[in-house]
Amino acid sequence: MQGLEKFLRQYEAATNSHDFDSVQPLLAVNAVYWFSDGSFAGHDAIREAFERTWGMVKNETYKIVDVRWIASSPATAACIYKFQWDGEINGIKKCGVGRGTNVMTKARSGWQMVHEHLSKYPS
């Protein structure tokens, strides 16, 4: 799990860089992301989704907490977690929480994200 935890922290830091060129090497070519505003397949679509969010939420900080590894093997892993974010939208400080699921695969270069699903907590 240590390598997976390190990868997840690297992914979190890359996300907080607000530079998709830092995130992209951590994504599998066939990655699929599901967010509340749509589904995004492939690097170009995922880039657009990340950059749209970074454009709306200024100075955002994204945190992955309470990670629970629900499956792992030498080639694949999956975890569920709580995420927290804060930043400014239209100059007003905002924050939120939700739940996430990540599926990772092992590539020659190391772990890569193949799927991420972020959603709100049920009401």
Backbone as ProteinMPNN parsed JSONL, in Angstrom:
{"seq_chain_A": "MQGLEKFLRQYEAATNSHDFDSVQPLLAVNAVYWFSDGSFAGHDAIREAFERTWGMVKNETYKIVDVRWIASSPATAACIYKFQWDGEINGIKKCGVGRGTNVMTKARSGWQMVHEHLSKYPS", "coords_chain_A": {"N_chain_A": [[0.82, -1.212, 0.0], [2.076, 1.163, 0.489], [3.343, 2.288, -1.798], [1.08, 2.917, -3.267], [-0.222, 4.779, -1.604], [1.671, 6.808, -1.693], [1.536, 7.432, -4.427], [-1.113, 8.405, -4.55], [-0.898, 10.736, -2.976], [0.907, 12.138, -4.546], [-0.685, 12.539, -6.787], [-2.699, 14.147, -5.664], [-1.146, 16.413, -5.022], [-0.338, 17.166, -7.606], [-2.807, 17.829, -8.694], [-3.393, 20.058, -7.113], [-1.521, 21.791, -8.109], [-2.647, 23.11, -10.174], [-2.029, 22.857, -12.811], [-2.376, 21.192, -15.619], [-0.484, 19.798, -17.05], [1.105, 18.714, -15.107], [-0.578, 16.868, -13.987], [-1.35, 15.109, -16.05], [0.71, 13.076, -16.703], [0.172, 11.224, -14.748], [-2.084, 9.943, -15.414], [-3.772, 7.247, -16.994], [-3.82, 6.463, -20.472], [-6.326, 5.703, -21.385], [-8.047, 6.768, -19.508], [-11.031, 7.478, -17.636], [-13.194, 9.841, -16.369], [-15.673, 10.653, -14.015], [-17.639, 13.235, -13.125], [-19.753, 15.543, -11.306], [-20.69, 17.238, -13.232], [-20.522, 15.894, -15.629], [-19.241, 13.254, -17.836], [-15.975, 12.249, -18.718], [-13.705, 11.252, -21.076], [-10.469, 10.225, -21.817], [-7.38, 12.08, -22.223], [-7.625, 14.744, -23.323], [-10.342, 15.508, -22.923], [-10.512, 15.247, -20.145], [-8.613, 17.103, -19.35], [-9.912, 19.49, -20.188], [-12.082, 19.478, -18.373], [-10.785, 19.664, -15.847], [-9.43, 22.142, -16.185], [-11.559, 23.873, -16.582], [-12.805, 23.8, -14.08], [-10.679, 24.791, -12.467], [-10.626, 27.342, -13.517], [-13.017, 28.411, -12.64], [-12.99, 28.111, -9.831], [-11.019, 29.832, -7.956], [-7.719, 29.815, -6.54], [-7.961, 27.265, -5.431], [-7.819, 24.585, -3.086], [-7.414, 21.191, -2.861], [-8.201, 18.265, -1.132], [-7.607, 14.89, -0.294], [-9.002, 12.658, 1.872], [-9.443, 10.291, 4.611], [-8.97, 7.764, 3.361], [-9.788, 4.614, 2.041], [-8.726, 1.557, 1.117], [-10.095, -0.584, -1.132], [-9.595, -2.619, -2.86], [-6.769, -4.366, -4.102], [-3.969, -5.31, -6.046], [-0.952, -6.569, -7.56], [-1.187, -5.289, -10.026], [-3.471, -3.651, -10.183], [-5.576, -1.309, -8.379], [-8.012, -0.031, -6.067], [-9.692, 2.628, -4.449], [-11.722, 4.27, -1.981], [-12.858, 7.415, -0.741], [-13.053, 10.506, 1.134], [-13.399, 13.761, -0.098], [-12.207, 17.121, 0.154], [-12.584, 20.544, -0.509], [-11.54, 23.943, -1.003], [-11.814, 27.362, -1.886], [-12.1, 30.297, -3.986], [-15.017, 31.592, -5.41], [-16.189, 33.731, -7.74], [-15.025, 35.731, -6.19], [-15.847, 35.139, -3.626], [-15.328, 33.325, -0.689], [-15.475, 29.84, -0.662], [-16.351, 26.432, 0.21], [-16.32, 22.827, 0.235], [-17.403, 19.367, 0.435], [-17.184, 15.916, -0.505], [-17.561, 12.636, -1.952], [-15.295, 10.171, -3.172], [-14.083, 7.904, -5.677], [-11.401, 6.013, -6.788], [-9.652, 4.302, -9.337], [-6.777, 2.574, -10.024], [-4.058, 1.66, -12.168], [-1.202, -0.343, -12.823], [1.509, 0.755, -14.611], [4.358, 0.693, -16.847], [5.794, 2.953, -16.116], [4.96, 3.377, -13.559], [2.308, 3.74, -11.095], [-0.906, 4.628, -12.419], [-3.776, 6.703, -12.865], [-6.823, 5.376, -13.76], [-9.507, 5.652, -13.529], [-11.722, 8.026, -12.11], [-14.211, 8.984, -9.864], [-16.158, 11.424, -8.683], [-18.473, 12.674, -6.351], [-21.365, 14.214, -4.773], [-22.296, 13.906, -1.319], [-25.031, 11.76, -0.477], [-28.306, 13.161, 0.084]], "CA_chain_A": [[0.0, 0.0, 0.0], [2.895, 2.357, 0.612], [3.491, 2.883, -3.124], [-0.218, 3.472, -3.657], [-0.423, 6.0, -0.81], [2.574, 7.82, -2.256], [0.957, 7.846, -5.703], [-2.307, 9.215, -4.287], [-0.426, 12.054, -2.516], [1.487, 12.781, -5.732], [-1.834, 12.944, -7.594], [-3.3, 15.275, -4.956], [-0.251, 17.567, -5.206], [-0.415, 17.575, -9.006], [-4.104, 18.506, -8.838], [-3.279, 21.363, -6.46], [-0.627, 22.66, -8.885], [-3.508, 23.796, -11.149], [-1.315, 22.739, -14.086], [-2.725, 19.854, -16.082], [0.725, 19.115, -17.495], [1.591, 17.964, -13.946], [-1.544, 15.792, -13.734], [-1.468, 14.179, -17.185], [1.552, 11.869, -16.637], [-0.361, 10.313, -13.732], [-3.32, 9.378, -15.952], [-3.705, 6.263, -18.068], [-4.295, 7.003, -21.757], [-7.755, 5.399, -21.517], [-8.722, 7.198, -18.278], [-12.405, 7.98, -17.699], [-13.551, 10.553, -15.142], [-17.076, 10.997, -13.826], [-17.853, 14.334, -12.196], [-21.17, 15.913, -11.241], [-21.09, 17.969, -14.434], [-20.397, 15.092, -16.837], [-18.282, 12.166, -17.974], [-14.866, 12.721, -19.536], [-12.853, 10.128, -21.459], [-9.241, 10.616, -22.499], [-6.65, 13.224, -21.665], [-8.13, 16.056, -23.761], [-11.611, 15.804, -22.242], [-10.239, 15.403, -18.719], [-7.947, 18.412, -19.245], [-10.945, 20.536, -20.268], [-12.861, 19.473, -17.129], [-9.93, 20.216, -14.793], [-9.153, 23.559, -16.426], [-12.814, 24.616, -16.375], [-12.96, 23.93, -12.624], [-9.661, 25.722, -11.982], [-11.006, 28.682, -13.96], [-14.156, 28.869, -11.836], [-12.642, 28.12, -8.405], [-9.677, 30.412, -7.823], [-6.943, 29.459, -5.341], [-8.542, 26.052, -4.848], [-7.032, 23.532, -2.459], [-8.15, 19.93, -2.917], [-7.619, 17.288, -0.209], [-8.148, 13.536, -0.249], [-8.887, 12.216, 3.267], [-10.169, 9.077, 5.006], [-8.818, 6.804, 2.263], [-10.0, 3.195, 2.342], [-8.369, 0.729, -0.038], [-11.099, -1.645, -1.2], [-9.057, -3.704, -3.683], [-5.416, -4.117, -4.587], [-3.172, -6.416, -6.559], [0.249, -5.956, -8.136], [-1.479, -4.573, -11.264], [-4.593, -2.715, -10.073], [-6.006, -0.958, -7.025], [-9.165, 0.862, -5.992], [-9.927, 3.197, -3.125], [-12.804, 5.228, -1.779], [-12.363, 8.449, 0.165], [-13.76, 11.778, 1.255], [-12.576, 14.877, -0.569], [-12.538, 18.453, 0.654], [-12.011, 21.61, -1.33], [-11.89, 25.322, -0.673], [-11.317, 28.333, -2.848], [-12.956, 31.471, -4.191], [-15.865, 31.63, -6.597], [-16.645, 35.116, -7.885], [-14.488, 36.529, -5.094], [-16.422, 34.726, -2.343], [-14.723, 32.095, -0.167], [-16.396, 28.697, -0.656], [-15.736, 25.148, 0.507], [-17.244, 21.722, 0.079], [-16.933, 17.998, 0.637], [-17.868, 14.908, -1.301], [-16.938, 11.322, -1.878], [-14.588, 9.825, -4.391], [-13.608, 6.557, -5.967], [-10.316, 6.0, -7.765], [-9.132, 3.018, -9.786], [-5.431, 2.774, -10.554], [-3.434, 0.53, -12.828], [0.263, -0.255, -12.81], [2.126, 0.857, -15.929], [5.825, 0.614, -16.756], [6.288, 4.158, -15.446], [4.431, 3.422, -12.198], [0.844, 3.753, -11.001], [-1.64, 5.642, -13.181], [-5.209, 6.768, -12.608], [-7.613, 4.944, -14.911], [-10.882, 6.129, -13.328], [-12.062, 8.796, -10.915], [-15.628, 9.332, -9.772], [-16.41, 12.34, -7.567], [-19.903, 13.005, -6.231], [-21.823, 14.766, -3.507], [-22.883, 12.937, -0.404], [-26.488, 11.721, -0.632], [-29.012, 14.005, 1.051]], "C_chain_A": [[0.852, 1.26, 0.0], [3.079, 3.055, -0.74], [2.209, 3.523, -3.606], [-0.511, 4.758, -2.899], [0.437, 7.136, -1.366], [2.031, 8.339, -3.589], [-0.243, 8.761, -5.484], [-1.922, 10.614, -3.812], [0.207, 12.835, -3.667], [0.369, 13.314, -6.637], [-2.522, 14.166, -6.975], [-2.459, 16.539, -5.156], [-0.301, 18.068, -6.645], [-1.728, 18.317, -9.275], [-4.031, 19.91, -8.25], [-2.296, 22.296, -7.157], [-1.414, 23.527, -9.865], [-2.841, 23.857, -12.518], [-1.542, 21.323, -14.592], [-1.512, 19.089, -16.608], [1.395, 18.358, -16.347], [0.699, 16.762, -13.645], [-1.462, 14.712, -14.811], [-0.552, 12.953, -17.105], [1.053, 10.823, -15.635], [-1.628, 9.607, -14.196], [-3.033, 8.341, -17.026], [-4.287, 6.901, -19.339], [-5.807, 6.816, -21.895], [-8.559, 5.826, -20.288], [-10.113, 7.755, -18.568], [-12.727, 8.592, -16.348], [-15.037, 10.858, -15.149], [-17.161, 12.053, -12.744], [-19.331, 14.691, -12.211], [-21.635, 16.649, -12.484], [-20.853, 17.185, -15.722], [-19.361, 13.993, -16.741], [-17.237, 12.579, -18.993], [-13.911, 11.564, -19.8], [-11.649, 10.646, -22.235], [-8.659, 11.903, -21.95], [-7.23, 14.574, -22.064], [-9.409, 16.441, -23.025], [-11.389, 16.032, -20.745], [-9.527, 16.733, -18.471], [-8.979, 19.536, -19.242], [-11.739, 20.625, -18.969], [-12.047, 20.076, -15.977], [-9.755, 21.722, -14.98], [-10.403, 24.416, -16.265], [-13.03, 24.841, -14.873], [-11.95, 24.917, -12.062], [-9.975, 27.158, -12.384], [-12.137, 29.27, -13.13], [-13.791, 29.044, -10.365], [-11.19, 28.581, -8.282], [-9.034, 29.983, -6.512], [-7.488, 28.214, -4.648], [-7.466, 25.165, -4.222], [-7.924, 22.305, -2.376], [-7.445, 18.929, -2.016], [-8.37, 15.967, -0.305], [-7.918, 13.021, 1.171], [-9.694, 10.931, 3.486], [-10.155, 8.013, 3.896], [-9.012, 5.385, 2.78], [-9.728, 2.397, 1.074], [-9.309, -0.466, -0.07], [-10.661, -2.806, -2.084], [-7.632, -3.35, -4.066], [-4.778, -5.423, -5.03], [-1.897, -5.781, -7.102], [-0.043, -5.083, -9.368], [-2.585, -3.528, -11.166], [-4.912, -2.441, -8.607], [-7.206, -0.027, -7.115], [-9.308, 1.357, -4.56], [-11.15, 4.096, -3.157], [-12.325, 6.206, -0.719], [-13.341, 9.606, 0.236], [-12.839, 12.837, 0.656], [-13.113, 16.183, -0.007], [-11.91, 19.465, -0.295], [-12.379, 22.959, -0.734], [-11.221, 26.229, -1.691], [-12.272, 29.504, -2.943], [-13.718, 31.336, -5.495], [-16.466, 33.019, -6.655], [-16.239, 35.966, -6.687], [-15.006, 36.167, -3.715], [-15.803, 33.398, -1.933], [-15.779, 30.998, -0.079], [-15.62, 27.449, -0.26], [-16.786, 24.06, 0.332], [-16.576, 20.397, 0.357], [-17.721, 17.077, -0.273], [-17.177, 13.582, -1.116], [-16.336, 10.966, -3.222], [-14.243, 8.354, -4.457], [-12.519, 6.689, -7.014], [-9.933, 4.558, -8.067], [-7.802, 3.299, -10.462], [-4.938, 1.49, -11.207], [-1.925, 0.739, -12.836], [0.768, -0.27, -14.25], [3.64, 0.728, -15.757], [6.406, 1.777, -15.959], [5.839, 4.261, -13.993], [2.907, 3.419, -12.223], [0.266, 4.882, -11.844], [-3.121, 5.547, -12.837], [-5.936, 6.356, -13.883], [-9.075, 5.389, -14.776], [-10.977, 6.937, -12.033], [-13.531, 9.139, -10.996], [-15.808, 10.165, -8.513], [-17.896, 12.662, -7.544], [-20.183, 13.635, -4.871], [-22.262, 13.622, -2.604], [-24.384, 12.917, -0.633], [-27.159, 12.594, 0.429], [-29.724, 13.187, 2.082]], "O_chain_A": [[0.397, 2.314, -0.443], [2.983, 4.279, -0.82], [2.238, 4.555, -4.277], [-0.996, 5.726, -3.485], [-0.017, 8.273, -1.491], [2.063, 9.541, -3.849], [-0.376, 9.782, -6.159], [-2.561, 11.588, -4.209], [0.059, 14.055, -3.749], [0.476, 14.412, -7.183], [-2.882, 15.105, -7.684], [-3.001, 17.61, -5.428], [-0.306, 19.278, -6.876], [-1.749, 19.313, -9.998], [-4.559, 20.853, -8.839], [-2.242, 23.481, -6.829], [-0.918, 24.553, -10.331], [-3.063, 24.793, -13.287], [-0.974, 20.368, -14.062], [-1.515, 17.858, -16.61], [2.181, 17.444, -16.597], [1.165, 15.756, -13.112], [-1.502, 13.522, -14.498], [-1.012, 11.856, -17.42], [1.472, 9.666, -15.682], [-2.185, 8.779, -13.476], [-2.155, 8.533, -17.866], [-5.148, 7.778, -19.264], [-6.49, 7.672, -22.456], [-9.645, 5.296, -20.053], [-10.346, 8.406, -19.587], [-12.558, 7.954, -15.309], [-15.592, 11.271, -16.167], [-16.804, 11.808, -11.592], [-20.081, 14.187, -13.048], [-22.831, 16.688, -12.772], [-20.97, 17.752, -16.808], [-18.697, 13.82, -15.719], [-17.562, 13.187, -20.013], [-13.372, 10.968, -18.867], [-11.792, 11.409, -23.19], [-9.342, 12.7, -21.308], [-7.32, 15.47, -21.224], [-9.543, 17.572, -22.557], [-12.01, 16.912, -20.15], [-9.811, 17.413, -17.485], [-8.929, 20.429, -18.396], [-12.041, 21.725, -18.507], [-12.558, 20.901, -15.22], [-9.918, 22.489, -14.031], [-10.307, 25.571, -15.852], [-13.394, 25.939, -14.45], [-12.31, 25.787, -11.269], [-9.625, 28.092, -11.663], [-12.208, 30.484, -12.939], [-14.223, 30.001, -9.723], [-10.258, 27.801, -8.482], [-9.715, 29.81, -5.501], [-7.476, 28.125, -3.42], [-6.365, 25.017, -4.752], [-9.049, 22.373, -1.881], [-6.23, 18.754, -2.114], [-9.598, 15.933, -0.385], [-6.777, 12.951, 1.629], [-10.516, 10.546, 2.654], [-11.189, 7.445, 3.547], [-8.471, 5.006, 3.819], [-10.429, 2.552, 0.074], [-9.32, -1.273, 0.86], [-11.286, -3.866, -2.064], [-7.317, -2.188, -4.324], [-5.021, -6.487, -4.46], [-1.78, -4.555, -7.1], [0.769, -4.226, -9.718], [-2.634, -2.609, -11.984], [-4.57, -3.223, -7.72], [-7.392, 0.675, -8.109], [-9.081, 0.623, -3.599], [-11.554, 4.605, -4.202], [-11.482, 5.864, 0.11], [-14.321, 9.668, -0.506], [-11.63, 12.808, 0.883], [-14.305, 16.326, 0.266], [-10.817, 19.242, -0.817], [-13.394, 23.099, -0.051], [-10.192, 25.889, -2.275], [-13.143, 29.685, -2.091], [-13.152, 31.013, -6.539], [-17.168, 33.44, -5.736], [-17.004, 36.813, -6.226], [-14.649, 36.816, -2.732], [-15.755, 32.456, -2.725], [-16.845, 31.196, 0.504], [-14.395, 27.404, -0.375], [-17.985, 24.336, 0.285], [-15.356, 20.308, 0.495], [-18.8, 17.429, -0.75], [-16.324, 13.419, -0.244], [-16.808, 11.404, -4.271], [-14.128, 7.664, -3.444], [-12.687, 7.393, -8.01], [-9.894, 3.707, -7.178], [-7.704, 4.144, -11.352], [-5.348, 0.388, -10.844], [-1.444, 1.872, -12.853], [0.484, -1.196, -15.009], [4.134, 0.66, -14.631], [7.379, 1.615, -15.222], [6.295, 5.147, -13.27], [2.294, 3.129, -13.251], [0.865, 5.95, -11.969], [-3.648, 4.47, -12.557], [-5.696, 6.915, -14.953], [-9.793, 5.492, -15.77], [-10.394, 6.579, -11.009], [-14.039, 9.533, -12.046], [-15.629, 9.665, -7.402], [-18.506, 12.894, -8.587], [-19.36, 13.593, -3.957], [-22.557, 12.52, -3.066], [-24.966, 13.953, -0.952], [-26.642, 12.746, 1.535], [-30.369, 13.741, 2.972]]}, "name": "protein", "num_of_chains": 1, "seq": "MQGLEKFLRQYEAATNSHDFDSVQPLLAVNAVYWFSDGSFAGHDAIREAFERTWGMVKNETYKIVDVRWIASSPATAACIYKFQWDGEINGIKKCGVGRGTNVMTKARSGWQMVHEHLSKYPS"}
